[in-house]
Amino acid sequence: MALKPPFTALEINKAPSGFYEGYSLPIALISKISMALLVIWALVWPLNANGMLSSINSALLQGFNSFYIIAVGAFAFFCFAVAIIPSTGRRILGVPGEKPEFSNFSWFSMMFGAGLGVGLMVYATAEPLGLWGSNPEVLAGNVVASTESAVESAYRYTFLHYGFHAWAIYVVTGLSLSYYAYTRNMPLTIRSALTPILGRFANGMIGHLVDVLGVVATILGVSVTIGFGVSQFVDGVYSISGMEWLMNVVDDKPKPSTVGLLAALFVIMGLSIISAVSGVGRGIKYLSNLNLVLSLILLLTFVFFGSFLFAMTTYATAMVDYIIHFVSLSFGAYWPQSLDAFKAAMPEAAKGLPAADITAIYNSGTNAWGSLAAFTKAMPESVTALANSDTVIAALYETGNQGRQFGWQSGWTTFYWAWWIAFSPFVGLFLARISRGRSIREFILGCVIAPALVCFAWMTILGATAIDLELTGGANGAIIGASTTAKLFATLAQMMSGGLLSGITVMCVVLIMTFLVTSADSGILVMNTIMSGGSQETGIKHRIIWGVILTLVIGALIIAGNTGAGADPFEALKNAMIIGALPFTIIMVLMCVSLAKALFRDGLRDKSGVAQTQAQPAE
């Protein structure tokens, strides 16, 4: 049977005139209505919204935690396989013979800018410190939390969350978008990546739904990023100004108040809208350049005043450890452990305990944040009265290992995978726009390895300094005791004092602000690009509207998350993001299938001399 040209007749109907001129009306309206309903729900019924999002998220993680883990592992191996295979790796993202639009230096510089964002500012110290105290090796009892022996495993999972897997998520989306846009001259939008599967159906409601899911994922991914960044911005402003209204004191620990978060949000988003209106050539470019300069100054501050030798030693050992465990990290998924399964696996000596005590043991033993010491202290008298109680307690703790591992993985790794997946339309489209003329091998290796190595360096230079200060006793728990978004400032306070500390803190606040503004305005532009069917020039009024919508979504979910005792202002944001990322994960799996089919069929077409860009039925 003769090969037919690929389907390229993608037609995204746009309004010819009026308010939505140049935009796809179904995509724009469905996206806006969805976000408006979410905002109204969160503002009018905040307790109901927070509880419902939490319940839905919990139920989804029970069934789909393994799907998230295995899917991301598959993304990483798919990317490396496509790069290694000669026939696919050498393909050019563009017409044959086309040269790259940007020099290697500019290309790498822009990727570094994409890698150093709000997430790294918030988690540069918080991530390694958090994993130092709780990671799968600690939960299994193989190492003791917050000791020198736990550093290696802490960085194994730090590198997992910010390394090759994370960037493979972005590359799957970016490669799919760029391949169809630059080799087949199709719109730079999400549905183009599924045309080998959807064919003409991509022109109808199914195609609209794919693009809407891309918009929703982008909104929620950017919302979580801005939410964490705004919290750190408030922490920084408070450390400089001491304005008490910015903070609430909980258990003697100051945390950003709802009023402080909302005030900072409105300031940041106002600047973001101004930047988005000015366009990529002005606002975003200038802010990106400023980001790079300030990031280098902060990095050099830690090099000169931090624990640089300890950081570099940690970098080397952690890199080797990460590579050794790469396969198990990619596919080591855990399922939840039920009470019945826990009972069946209990040691015989404990099976006769009262039902209420067994339930209490199960709850404590499967607690993802519990240590053996804490588990031992929580044992009811019926257990401590048993013969060889120490041995029984150790066996009971081991019995709950699967439940602890599932809880930890769903709370840490799956959260990150959902965050990066929700963020992937934004970063993927950015990577696609700067990579025209590159080979697929260049694109994958350059966009996976180079920025990941920068993230590793950032995490070790900043994070290892915080760990070293706690290990040597200099910090005396001050960094660990700080809130997640305040750990960077707590680390700086242990490294220096006086005017230098004030100057660096001010610089960090400015850097956080510029990262927030560039993340938000880039997200606004990406959402408009998708809704306009791939157009890179979008209307100013729509950028303003989506900036306002993004502000309302973040603000409403912060308010909903801050309801109830001991509330986490970002809980609703995180739950909504994980829920919203799930359907887009399925789309990304289909992107891999589509791209594999397209690369295989295009290879056959090259051999048979069939043109690549004629509009014909899908093949």
C-alpha positions as CSV (number, residue, x, y, z in Angstrom):
1,M,0.0,0.0,0.0
2,A,1.4,3.4,-1.1
3,L,2.3,5.9,1.6
4,K,0.2,9.0,1.8
5,P,1.4,12.4,2.9
6,P,0.8,13.2,6.5
7,F,-2.3,15.1,7.6
8,T,-1.5,18.8,7.9
9,A,-4.8,20.4,7.1
10,L,-5.3,21.7,10.6
11,E,-8.0,24.3,10.6
12,I,-8.6,26.2,13.8
13,N,-11.6,28.5,13.1
14,K,-11.0,32.0,14.5
15,A,-13.5,34.8,15.0
16,P,-13.1,37.1,11.9
17,S,-14.1,40.3,13.8
18,G,-15.3,41.6,17.1
19,F,-13.9,41.3,20.6
20,Y,-12.5,37.8,19.9
21,E,-11.0,38.6,16.5
22,G,-8.1,36.2,15.7
23,Y,-9.1,33.9,18.6
24,S,-10.8,30.5,18.7
25,L,-14.1,31.2,20.3
26,P,-14.7,27.7,21.8
27,I,-11.2,27.6,23.4
28,A,-11.4,31.1,24.8
29,L,-15.0,30.7,26.2
30,I,-14.6,27.2,27.6
31,S,-11.3,28.2,29.3
32,K,-12.7,31.4,30.7
33,I,-16.0,29.8,31.9
34,S,-14.0,27.0,33.6
35,M,-11.8,29.4,35.5
36,A,-14.6,31.7,36.4
37,L,-16.6,28.8,37.9
38,L,-13.4,27.8,39.9
39,V,-13.0,31.4,41.2
40,I,-16.7,31.7,42.2
41,W,-16.6,28.3,43.9
42,A,-13.5,29.1,45.9
43,L,-14.7,32.6,46.9
44,V,-18.3,31.8,47.7
45,W,-17.9,28.4,49.3
46,P,-14.2,28.3,50.3
47,L,-14.6,25.5,52.9
48,N,-16.5,23.3,50.4
49,A,-14.0,24.1,47.6
50,N,-11.0,23.3,49.8
51,G,-12.5,20.1,51.2
52,M,-13.8,18.9,47.8
53,L,-10.4,19.6,46.0
54,S,-8.6,17.7,48.8
55,S,-11.0,14.7,48.6
56,I,-10.8,14.5,44.8
57,N,-7.0,14.8,44.9
58,S,-6.7,12.1,47.5
59,A,-8.9,9.8,45.5
60,L,-7.0,10.4,42.3
61,L,-3.6,9.8,44.0
62,Q,-5.0,6.5,45.3
63,G,-5.6,5.3,41.8
64,F,-3.2,7.3,39.6
65,N,0.0,7.8,41.7
66,S,1.7,4.9,39.8
67,F,0.5,6.3,36.5
68,Y,2.2,9.6,37.1
69,I,5.4,7.9,38.2
70,I,5.6,5.4,35.3
71,A,4.5,8.0,32.7
72,V,7.3,10.4,33.6
73,G,9.8,7.5,33.6
74,A,8.6,6.6,30.2
75,F,9.0,10.2,29.0
76,A,12.6,10.3,30.0
77,F,13.4,7.0,28.3
78,F,11.4,8.0,25.2
79,C,13.4,11.2,24.9
80,F,16.8,9.5,25.1
81,A,15.7,6.7,22.7
82,V,14.6,9.3,20.1
83,A,17.9,11.1,20.5
84,I,20.0,8.0,20.2
85,I,18.4,6.4,17.2
86,P,20.3,7.7,14.2
87,S,17.4,8.2,11.8
88,T,15.3,10.2,14.3
89,G,18.1,12.0,16.2
90,R,19.5,13.7,13.1
91,R,16.2,15.1,11.9
92,I,16.1,18.9,11.7
93,L,13.3,20.8,13.4
94,G,12.6,22.8,10.3
95,V,13.2,22.3,6.6
96,P,16.2,20.3,5.6
97,G,19.4,22.3,5.7
98,E,17.8,25.1,7.9
99,K,20.3,26.7,10.3
100,P,19.5,27.4,14.0
101,E,17.8,30.7,14.7
102,F,20.1,31.3,17.8
103,S,23.7,30.7,18.5
104,N,24.7,28.0,20.9
105,F,25.6,30.5,23.6
106,S,22.2,32.4,23.3
107,W,20.3,29.1,23.1
108,F,22.0,27.7,26.3
109,S,21.6,31.1,28.0
110,M,17.8,31.1,27.4
111,M,17.5,27.5,28.6
112,F,19.4,28.4,31.8
113,G,17.0,31.3,32.3
114,A,14.1,28.9,32.0
115,G,15.7,26.5,34.5
116,L,16.4,29.1,37.1
117,G,12.9,30.2,38.2
118,V,10.7,30.7,41.2
119,G,10.7,27.0,42.0
120,L,14.5,27.0,42.4
121,M,14.4,30.2,44.6
122,V,11.8,28.7,46.9
123,Y,13.2,25.1,47.0
124,A,17.0,25.7,46.6
125,T,17.4,25.3,50.4
126,A,14.0,23.9,51.3
127,E,14.1,20.8,49.0
128,P,17.5,19.4,50.2
129,L,16.7,20.1,53.8
130,G,13.3,18.6,53.6
131,L,14.6,15.5,51.9
132,W,17.5,15.3,54.4
133,G,14.9,14.8,57.1
134,S,12.5,12.5,55.1
135,N,13.2,10.4,52.1
136,P,12.5,6.8,51.1
137,E,15.8,5.6,52.6
138,V,15.0,7.3,55.9
139,L,11.5,5.8,55.9
140,A,12.8,2.4,55.2
141,G,15.2,2.7,58.2
142,N,18.3,2.4,56.1
143,V,19.7,5.8,57.2
144,V,19.0,8.2,60.1
145,A,17.2,11.4,59.2
146,S,19.2,14.7,59.4
147,T,22.6,13.1,59.7
148,E,25.6,12.9,57.4
149,S,24.5,9.5,56.3
150,A,21.2,10.9,54.9
151,V,22.8,13.6,52.7
152,E,23.4,11.2,49.7
153,S,19.8,9.9,49.6
154,A,18.5,13.5,50.1
155,Y,20.3,14.6,47.0
156,R,19.3,11.5,45.1
157,Y,15.7,12.6,45.3
158,T,16.5,16.3,44.9
159,F,18.2,15.5,41.6
160,L,15.3,13.3,40.7
161,H,12.8,16.1,41.1
162,Y,14.8,18.8,39.3
163,G,16.9,16.6,36.9
164,F,16.6,14.7,33.7
165,H,13.1,13.5,34.4
166,A,11.8,17.0,35.0
167,W,13.3,18.4,31.9
168,A,12.1,15.3,29.8
169,I,8.6,16.4,30.7
170,Y,9.2,19.8,29.1
171,V,11.0,18.3,26.1
172,V,8.2,15.8,25.3
173,T,5.8,18.8,24.9
174,G,8.4,21.1,23.3
175,L,9.6,18.5,20.8
176,S,6.1,17.5,19.8
177,L,5.1,21.2,19.2
178,S,8.2,22.1,17.4
179,Y,8.3,19.0,15.1
180,Y,4.9,19.6,13.7
181,A,5.2,23.4,13.6
182,Y,8.6,23.5,11.9
183,T,8.7,20.4,9.7
184,R,5.0,20.3,8.7
185,N,4.3,24.1,8.9
186,M,1.4,23.5,11.4
187,P,0.1,25.9,14.1
188,L,2.2,26.0,17.3
189,T,-0.5,24.7,19.5
190,I,-1.2,21.6,21.5
191,R,-3.6,19.8,19.2
192,S,-1.0,19.8,16.4
193,A,1.0,17.3,18.4
194,L,-1.9,14.8,18.2
195,T,-2.7,15.0,14.5
196,P,-1.1,11.6,13.7
197,I,-3.7,10.0,15.9
198,L,-6.7,12.4,15.6
199,G,-6.4,13.3,12.0
200,R,-9.3,15.4,10.8
201,F,-10.9,15.1,14.3
202,A,-8.3,17.6,15.5
203,N,-10.3,20.3,13.6
204,G,-13.4,19.7,15.8
205,M,-14.5,19.7,19.4
206,I,-11.8,17.1,20.3
207,G,-9.1,19.4,19.2
208,H,-10.7,22.3,21.1
209,L,-10.8,20.1,24.2
210,V,-7.1,19.3,23.9
211,D,-6.2,23.0,23.6
212,V,-8.4,23.8,26.6
213,L,-6.7,21.2,28.7
214,G,-3.4,22.8,27.8
215,V,-4.7,26.2,28.8
216,V,-6.1,24.9,32.1
217,A,-2.9,23.0,32.9
218,T,-0.8,26.1,32.2
219,I,-3.0,28.3,34.4
220,L,-2.8,25.9,37.4
221,G,0.9,25.2,36.9
222,V,1.8,28.9,36.7
223,S,-0.6,29.5,39.7
224,V,1.3,27.2,42.0
225,T,4.6,28.7,40.9
226,I,3.4,32.2,41.6
227,G,1.7,31.2,44.8
228,F,5.0,29.8,46.3
229,G,7.0,32.7,44.9
230,V,4.6,35.3,46.4
231,S,4.9,33.7,49.8
232,Q,8.7,33.9,49.5
233,F,8.4,37.5,48.4
234,V,6.4,38.3,51.5
235,D,9.0,36.5,53.7
236,G,11.7,38.7,52.1
237,V,9.9,41.9,52.4
238,Y,9.1,41.1,56.1
239,S,12.8,40.3,56.8
240,I,13.7,43.8,55.4
241,S,10.9,45.9,56.7
242,G,9.5,44.0,59.7
243,M,5.9,45.0,58.8
244,E,3.9,42.7,61.1
245,W,0.7,42.8,59.1
246,L,2.4,40.8,56.4
247,M,2.7,37.8,58.7
248,N,0.8,35.5,61.1
249,V,2.6,33.8,64.0
250,V,1.8,30.1,64.2
251,D,3.6,28.1,66.9
252,D,6.1,30.9,67.3
253,K,6.9,30.7,63.6
254,P,5.9,33.7,61.4
255,K,4.1,32.7,58.2
256,P,2.7,35.0,55.5
257,S,-0.8,36.1,56.2
258,T,-3.7,36.0,53.8
259,V,-3.7,39.8,53.6
260,G,0.1,39.8,53.0
261,L,-0.1,37.2,50.3
262,L,-3.0,38.9,48.5
263,A,-1.3,42.3,48.6
264,A,1.9,40.9,47.2
265,L,-0.1,39.0,44.6
266,F,-1.8,42.1,43.3
267,V,1.6,44.0,43.1
268,I,3.3,41.1,41.2
269,M,0.4,40.5,38.8
270,G,0.0,44.2,38.1
271,L,3.7,44.3,37.0
272,S,3.2,41.0,35.1
273,I,0.3,42.4,33.1
274,I,2.3,45.5,32.2
275,S,5.2,43.3,31.1
276,A,2.9,41.0,29.1
277,V,1.4,44.0,27.3
278,S,4.8,45.3,26.3
279,G,5.6,41.9,24.7
280,V,8.5,39.5,24.5
281,G,10.8,42.0,22.8
282,R,10.7,44.5,25.7
283,G,9.4,43.5,29.1
284,I,10.2,39.8,29.1
285,K,13.6,40.2,27.5
286,Y,14.8,42.9,29.8
287,L,13.6,41.1,32.9
288,S,15.2,37.9,31.8
289,N,18.5,39.6,31.4
290,L,18.2,41.1,34.9
291,N,17.2,37.7,36.3
292,L,20.4,36.2,34.9
293,V,22.7,38.9,36.4
294,L,21.1,38.7,39.8
295,S,21.1,34.9,39.8
296,L,24.8,34.9,39.2
297,I,25.4,37.3,42.0
298,L,23.4,35.1,44.4
299,L,25.2,32.0,43.3
300,L,28.6,33.7,43.8
301,T,27.5,34.9,47.3
302,F,27.0,31.2,48.3
303,V,30.3,30.3,46.6
304,F,32.3,32.8,48.6
305,F,30.4,32.8,51.9
306,G,28.8,29.3,51.9
307,S,30.1,25.7,52.1
308,F,31.4,25.5,48.5
309,L,33.8,22.6,49.0
310,F,31.1,20.5,50.8
311,A,28.7,21.5,48.0
312,M,31.0,20.4,45.2
313,T,31.8,17.1,46.9
314,T,28.0,16.5,47.4
315,Y,27.4,17.4,43.7
316,A,29.9,14.7,42.5
317,T,28.7,11.9,44.8
318,A,25.0,12.8,44.2
319,M,25.4,12.7,40.5
320,V,26.9,9.3,40.5
321,D,24.3,8.0,42.9
322,Y,21.5,9.5,40.8
323,I,22.7,7.8,37.6
324,I,23.2,4.5,39.4
325,H,19.6,4.6,40.6
326,F,18.1,6.1,37.4
327,V,16.0,3.1,36.3
328,S,14.6,2.4,39.8
329,L,13.8,6.1,40.3
330,S,12.0,6.1,36.9
331,F,9.7,3.2,37.5
332,G,9.6,2.5,41.3
333,A,6.0,3.3,41.8
334,Y,4.0,2.5,45.0
335,W,0.4,1.7,45.6
336,P,-1.5,2.6,48.8
337,Q,-1.5,0.1,51.6
338,S,-5.0,-0.8,53.0
339,L,-5.7,-1.6,56.6
340,D,-6.5,-5.2,55.7
341,A,-3.2,-5.6,53.8
342,F,-1.4,-4.2,56.9
343,K,-3.2,-6.6,59.2
344,A,-2.3,-9.6,57.0
345,A,1.4,-8.6,57.0
346,M,1.6,-8.0,60.7
347,P,3.8,-10.2,62.9
348,E,1.9,-13.1,64.5
349,A,2.6,-11.8,68.0
350,A,0.6,-8.6,67.2
351,K,-2.4,-10.0,65.4
352,G,-4.3,-10.6,68.6
353,L,-4.2,-7.0,69.6
354,P,-7.5,-5.0,70.0
355,A,-8.9,-3.7,66.7
356,A,-8.7,-0.1,67.9
357,D,-5.0,-0.5,68.7
358,I,-4.3,-2.1,65.3
359,T,-5.9,0.8,63.6
360,A,-3.8,3.3,65.6
361,I,-0.7,1.3,64.8
362,Y,-1.7,1.3,61.1
363,N,-2.2,5.0,61.0
364,S,1.1,5.7,62.7
365,G,3.1,3.0,60.7
366,T,1.9,4.3,57.3
367,N,2.5,8.0,58.2
368,A,4.8,9.2,55.5
369,W,6.4,11.8,57.8
370,G,6.9,9.4,60.8
371,S,10.2,8.0,62.0
372,L,10.8,4.8,63.9
373,A,11.4,6.8,67.0
374,A,8.1,8.6,66.7
375,F,6.4,5.3,65.9
376,T,7.8,3.7,69.0
377,K,6.6,6.5,71.2
378,A,3.1,6.2,69.8
379,M,2.7,2.5,70.6
380,P,-0.3,1.6,72.8
381,E,0.3,-0.3,76.0
382,S,-0.9,-3.5,74.5
383,V,2.2,-3.6,72.3
384,T,4.8,-2.5,74.9
385,A,3.5,-5.2,77.2
386,L,4.3,-8.0,74.7
387,A,7.3,-10.2,75.0
388,N,10.2,-8.9,72.9
389,S,8.3,-5.7,72.3
390,D,11.2,-4.0,70.7
391,T,11.4,-6.7,68.0
392,V,7.7,-6.6,67.5
393,I,7.6,-2.8,67.2
394,A,10.5,-2.9,64.6
395,A,8.5,-5.5,62.7
396,L,5.3,-3.5,62.8
397,Y,7.2,-0.4,61.5
398,E,8.6,-2.5,58.7
399,T,5.0,-3.8,57.9
400,G,3.9,-0.2,57.2
401,N,6.8,0.6,54.8
402,Q,4.7,0.3,51.7
403,G,2.2,2.8,53.1
404,R,4.9,5.2,54.1
405,Q,6.6,5.0,50.8
406,F,3.3,5.6,48.9
407,G,2.4,8.6,51.1
408,W,5.9,10.1,50.7
409,Q,6.0,9.5,46.9
410,S,2.5,10.9,46.4
411,G,3.3,13.9,48.6
412,W,6.7,14.7,47.0
413,T,7.5,13.1,43.7
414,T,4.0,12.9,42.3
415,F,3.4,16.5,43.3
416,Y,6.5,17.6,41.4
417,W,5.6,15.5,38.3
418,A,2.1,17.1,38.3
419,W,3.7,20.5,38.7
420,W,6.1,20.1,35.8
421,I,3.4,18.5,33.6
422,A,1.1,21.4,34.3
423,F,4.0,23.8,33.5
424,S,5.0,21.9,30.4
425,P,2.8,23.7,27.9
426,F,4.5,27.0,29.0
427,V,8.1,25.7,29.1
428,G,7.6,23.3,26.2
429,L,6.3,26.1,23.9
430,F,9.2,28.3,25.0
431,L,11.8,25.7,24.2
432,A,10.1,25.0,20.9
433,R,10.2,28.7,19.9
434,I,14.0,29.0,20.5
435,S,15.0,25.7,18.9
436,R,14.0,26.0,15.3
437,G,16.8,24.7,13.0
438,R,18.2,22.3,15.7
439,S,18.4,18.6,15.2
440,I,16.2,16.5,17.4
441,R,19.3,15.1,19.1
442,E,20.5,18.6,19.8
443,F,17.2,19.6,21.1
444,I,16.8,16.6,23.5
445,L,20.3,16.5,24.8
446,G,20.6,20.2,25.1
447,C,17.2,20.8,26.7
448,V,17.4,17.8,29.1
449,I,21.0,17.7,30.2
450,A,22.3,21.3,30.2
451,P,19.5,22.9,32.2
452,A,19.4,19.9,34.6
453,L,23.1,20.3,35.4
454,V,22.5,24.0,36.2
455,C,19.6,23.0,38.5
456,F,21.9,20.4,40.2
457,A,24.6,23.1,40.8
458,W,22.0,25.6,42.1
459,M,20.5,23.0,44.5
460,T,23.9,21.8,45.8
461,I,25.6,25.2,46.2
462,L,22.6,26.7,48.0
463,G,21.1,23.6,49.6
464,A,24.3,21.9,50.8
465,T,25.4,25.1,52.5
466,A,22.1,25.0,54.5
467,I,22.7,21.4,55.4
468,D,26.3,22.0,56.3
469,L,25.3,24.8,58.6
470,E,22.9,22.5,60.4
471,L,25.3,19.5,60.4
472,T,28.1,21.5,62.0
473,G,25.8,23.0,64.6
474,G,26.2,26.6,63.5
475,A,22.6,27.1,62.5
476,N,21.3,25.2,65.6
477,G,18.0,24.4,63.9
478,A,17.2,27.9,62.8
479,I,17.1,27.0,59.1
480,I,15.2,23.7,59.6
481,G,12.7,25.5,61.8
482,A,12.0,28.2,59.2
483,S,9.0,27.9,56.9
484,T,9.6,26.5,53.4
485,T,9.6,29.9,51.7
486,A,11.7,31.5,54.5
487,K,14.6,28.9,54.5
488,L,16.6,30.9,51.9
489,F,16.6,34.0,54.1
490,A,17.3,31.9,57.2
491,T,20.3,30.4,55.5
492,L,21.6,33.9,54.4
493,A,21.2,35.1,58.0
494,Q,23.5,32.3,59.2
495,M,26.1,33.1,56.5
496,M,26.5,36.8,57.0
497,S,25.2,39.8,58.9
498,G,25.0,43.6,58.9
499,G,24.8,45.7,55.8
500,L,25.9,42.8,53.5
501,L,23.0,40.6,54.7
502,S,20.6,43.5,54.1
503,G,21.9,44.1,50.6
504,I,21.8,40.5,49.6
505,T,18.3,40.1,51.1
506,V,17.0,43.1,49.1
507,M,18.6,41.7,46.0
508,C,16.9,38.3,46.6
509,V,13.5,40.1,47.0
510,V,14.1,41.9,43.6
511,L,15.1,38.6,42.0
512,I,12.1,36.8,43.3
513,M,9.9,39.6,42.0
514,T,11.5,39.6,38.5
515,F,11.2,35.8,38.4
516,L,7.5,36.0,39.3
517,V,6.8,38.7,36.8
518,T,8.6,36.8,33.9
519,S,6.8,33.5,34.9
520,A,3.4,35.2,35.0
521,D,3.7,37.3,31.8
522,S,5.2,34.4,29.9
523,G,2.3,32.2,31.0
524,I,-0.2,34.9,29.9
525,L,1.4,35.0,26.5
526,V,1.4,31.2,26.2
527,M,-2.2,31.0,27.1
528,N,-3.1,33.6,24.4
529,T,-0.9,31.7,21.9
530,I,-2.9,28.5,22.4
531,M,-6.2,30.3,22.2
532,S,-5.3,32.1,19.1
533,G,-4.5,28.9,17.3
534,G,-0.7,29.3,17.5
535,S,-0.3,33.0,16.7
536,Q,2.6,34.6,18.5
537,E,1.1,38.1,18.1
538,T,-2.0,38.4,20.4
539,G,-4.3,41.2,21.3
540,I,-3.3,43.4,24.2
541,K,-6.8,43.4,25.7
542,H,-6.8,39.6,26.0
543,R,-3.4,39.6,27.7
544,I,-4.8,42.0,30.3
545,I,-8.0,39.9,30.7
546,W,-6.0,36.7,31.2
547,G,-3.7,38.4,33.6
548,V,-6.7,39.4,35.7
549,I,-8.2,35.9,35.5
550,L,-4.8,34.4,36.6
551,T,-4.8,36.8,39.6
552,L,-8.3,35.9,40.6
553,V,-7.6,32.1,40.3
554,I,-4.5,32.4,42.6
555,G,-6.2,34.7,45.0
556,A,-9.4,32.7,45.3
557,L,-7.5,29.4,45.9
558,I,-5.3,31.0,48.5
559,I,-8.4,32.2,50.3
560,A,-10.0,28.8,50.0
561,G,-6.8,27.1,51.3
562,N,-6.6,29.4,54.3
563,T,-9.9,28.3,55.7
564,G,-10.0,26.1,58.8
565,A,-7.6,25.5,61.7
566,G,-4.0,24.9,60.8
567,A,-4.8,25.7,57.2
568,D,-2.2,25.7,54.4
569,P,-2.9,28.6,52.1
570,F,-1.4,26.7,49.1
571,E,-3.3,23.4,49.8
572,A,-6.2,24.2,47.4
573,L,-3.7,25.5,44.8
574,K,-1.7,22.3,44.9
575,N,-4.8,20.0,44.9
576,A,-6.3,21.9,41.9
577,M,-3.0,21.7,40.0
578,I,-2.5,17.9,40.6
579,I,-6.1,17.3,39.5
580,G,-5.7,19.5,36.4
581,A,-2.5,17.9,35.4
582,L,-3.9,14.4,35.2
583,P,-5.8,14.8,31.9
584,F,-2.8,16.6,30.4
585,T,-0.6,13.7,31.4
586,I,-2.8,11.5,29.3
587,I,-2.4,13.9,26.4
588,M,1.4,13.8,26.8
589,V,1.4,10.0,26.7
590,L,-0.6,10.4,23.4
591,M,2.0,13.0,22.2
592,C,4.7,10.3,22.6
593,V,2.7,7.8,20.7
594,S,1.9,10.4,18.0
595,L,5.5,11.5,17.6
596,A,6.8,7.9,17.4
597,K,4.3,7.2,14.7
598,A,5.1,10.5,12.8
599,L,8.9,9.9,13.0
600,F,8.5,6.3,11.8
601,R,6.2,7.2,8.9
602,D,8.2,10.2,7.9
603,G,11.3,8.0,7.7
604,L,9.4,5.7,5.3
605,R,8.2,8.8,3.4
606,D,11.7,10.0,3.0
607,K,12.8,6.7,1.5
608,S,9.8,6.7,-0.9
609,G,10.0,10.4,-1.8
610,V,6.5,11.3,-0.5
611,A,6.1,15.0,0.4
612,Q,5.7,15.9,4.1
613,T,3.5,18.9,3.9
614,Q,0.5,18.1,1.6
615,A,-2.9,18.1,3.3
616,Q,-4.1,14.5,3.2
617,P,-5.7,12.1,5.5
618,A,-3.8,11.1,8.6
619,E,-1.2,8.3,8.3
